[in-house]
């Protein structure tokens, strides 16, 4: 899979082992609407970015996530 020009391990969500990892990782966004209520824009963005980072971290090996994020940060 290629995201923003960075080659990452493919995530075939129809593969049982991948789906088993994918489902719990996404639980972090299930109640995002409720979690951001009352937060400032900055707090909301930080919460959402940290949640997505955790999902990527749970699904991809650390070297791959670092490679991807290095292209987006700095």
Order of alpha helices (4+ residues) and beta strands (2+ residues): beta-beta-alpha-alpha-alpha-alpha
